[in-house]
Amino acid sequence: MTADLFAPLELRETTIPNRVMVSPMCQYSCEDRDGLATDWHLVHLGSRASGGAGVVMTEATAVEARGRISPEDLGIWSDAHTEALAPIAEFVKSQGSVPAIQLAHAGRKASKARPWDGGEPLQPDEGGWETIAPSDQPWPYENGETATAKMEQDDIEDVIDSFRAAAERADEAGFDVAEVHAAHGYLLHEFLSPVTNHRTDDYGGDYEGRSRLVREVTAAVREVWPDDKPVFVRISATDWLPDRESWTVDDSVRLADDLAAAGADLIDVSAGGNDPDPQIPYRGPGYQLPYADRITRERDSGIAVGAVGGISSPEQADALVRNGRADMAIVGREHLRDPYFSLHAAHELDRPEAAEPPIQYRRGF
Ligand SMILES: Cc1cc2nc3c(=O)[nH]c(=O)nc-3n(C[C@H](O)[C@H](O)[C@H](O)COP(=O)(O)O)c2cc1C
């Protein structure tokens, strides 16, 4: 029998109760620009856990302060951050969901105002900072670039150490999944893609060199992450730049198996973000699904595959799992509209017993 949306997924010794994951979504809501989780994060992630999602993933959580996209992003670079995140992991778990954290470094796309403050690069007198990247080529902003420094060997080692320390803290905070963010034009994606990586050392050049950092970061996270808990990696399957030398779906198929060898258990397949002018072939429902589908079909390892992008109905999410196109449906914006997506899905798919509402809410269902 094929799995459906409400079939549990076993990864290592962790049981994910269903195949719906809340996609990581920045809330830009740390009040004092200190990276500390607030009541907003607890209520936001907590209500999606009450809503029945199998995995509830935090937003991109920066492994070091200069790795934040905006100063209001979550961070996990000190014990105070661990303490602020722990009640979130505990509450998500109390609702029967698996608490997950996305560990991130924004690279050259860091130091920006949050979207509702304009999203422009922050200058030093506005609290901005110098960003780091594989090459000293800043993101081409229209209104003033933030200076970008090329990373030296020491910086590379520091970043690996920061991811490792962040994973240790995430475990201490009670999370059961750690996801390495290697998508959307942030630091690890910048290393993967020849569009942004012009290095001539061991971390640049061919596929082997460009993929070295993400493989080493994944291995470092795996080294400290408990054996019974899964590691996910989010990638951009393509740069969507077919006319240039760029990161392609072929590279991603190969990377999925290499990440499995480095200790990853699921590849979360997104796309784009590394260039301001991508050629996106289709922007409708399931627009990134073909990439997850290809990795699912062509993987040689046992790595599980998560599909994200334009999934907004229970039927669509259920179909992708039933048709074997991916192992997990990762749902972003639909969860902003409906925190109870999974509870509603269970009813619509005629599986009400598969996702029980919180006892306090039963009279509503
Ligand atoms: C408000 C918002 C914040 C986001 N923040 C993140 C993030 O922190 N990390 C990440 O990997 N993707 C982030 N994304 C991308 C989503 O996780 C998701 O991949 C994208 O929205 C496509 O899925 P959807 O069509 O289901 O929304 C964000 C998207 C939105 C709308």
PDBQT file of the ligand as one rigid body, heavy atoms in Angstrom, charges set to zero:
ROOT
HETATM    1  C1  LIG A 401       7.065  35.215   5.079  1.00  0.00    +0.000 C 
HETATM    2  C2  LIG A 401       8.003  34.179   4.520  1.00  0.00    +0.000 A 
HETATM    3  C3  LIG A 401       9.211  33.920   5.151  1.00  0.00    +0.000 A 
HETATM    4  C4  LIG A 401      10.069  32.929   4.669  1.00  0.00    +0.000 A 
HETATM    5  N1  LIG A 401      11.207  32.627   5.368  1.00  0.00    +0.000 NA
HETATM    6  C5  LIG A 401      11.943  31.545   5.015  1.00  0.00    +0.000 A 
HETATM    7  C6  LIG A 401      12.982  31.054   5.860  1.00  0.00    +0.000 A 
HETATM    8  O1  LIG A 401      13.230  31.563   6.958  1.00  0.00    +0.000 OA
HETATM    9  N2  LIG A 401      13.681  29.988   5.435  1.00  0.00    +0.000 N 
HETATM   10  C7  LIG A 401      13.415  29.349   4.250  1.00  0.00    +0.000 A 
HETATM   11  O2  LIG A 401      14.088  28.392   3.895  1.00  0.00    +0.000 OA
HETATM   12  N3  LIG A 401      12.408  29.777   3.451  1.00  0.00    +0.000 NA
HETATM   13  C8  LIG A 401      11.654  30.832   3.825  1.00  0.00    +0.000 A 
HETATM   14  N4  LIG A 401      10.576  31.197   3.063  1.00  0.00    +0.000 N 
HETATM   15  C9  LIG A 401      10.186  30.353   1.916  1.00  0.00    +0.000 C 
HETATM   16  C10 LIG A 401       9.123  29.333   2.348  1.00  0.00    +0.000 C 
HETATM   17  O3  LIG A 401       9.621  28.464   3.359  1.00  0.00    +0.000 OA
HETATM   18  C11 LIG A 401       8.630  28.488   1.176  1.00  0.00    +0.000 C 
HETATM   19  O4  LIG A 401       9.692  27.755   0.679  1.00  0.00    +0.000 OA
HETATM   20  C12 LIG A 401       8.031  29.365   0.054  1.00  0.00    +0.000 C 
HETATM   21  O5  LIG A 401       7.128  30.310   0.592  1.00  0.00    +0.000 OA
HETATM   22  C13 LIG A 401       7.311  28.520  -0.998  1.00  0.00    +0.000 C 
HETATM   23  O6  LIG A 401       6.341  27.681  -0.388  1.00  0.00    +0.000 OA
HETATM   24  P1  LIG A 401       4.771  28.087  -0.339  1.00  0.00    +0.000 P 
HETATM   25  O7  LIG A 401       4.335  28.279  -1.750  1.00  0.00    +0.000 OA
HETATM   26  O8  LIG A 401       4.111  26.910   0.345  1.00  0.00    +0.000 OA
HETATM   27  O9  LIG A 401       4.664  29.346   0.475  1.00  0.00    +0.000 OA
HETATM   28  C14 LIG A 401       9.724  32.215   3.507  1.00  0.00    +0.000 A 
HETATM   29  C15 LIG A 401       8.530  32.518   2.840  1.00  0.00    +0.000 A 
HETATM   30  C16 LIG A 401       7.667  33.451   3.345  1.00  0.00    +0.000 A 
HETATM   31  C17 LIG A 401       6.346  33.697   2.647  1.00  0.00    +0.000 C 
ENDROOT
TORSDOF 0
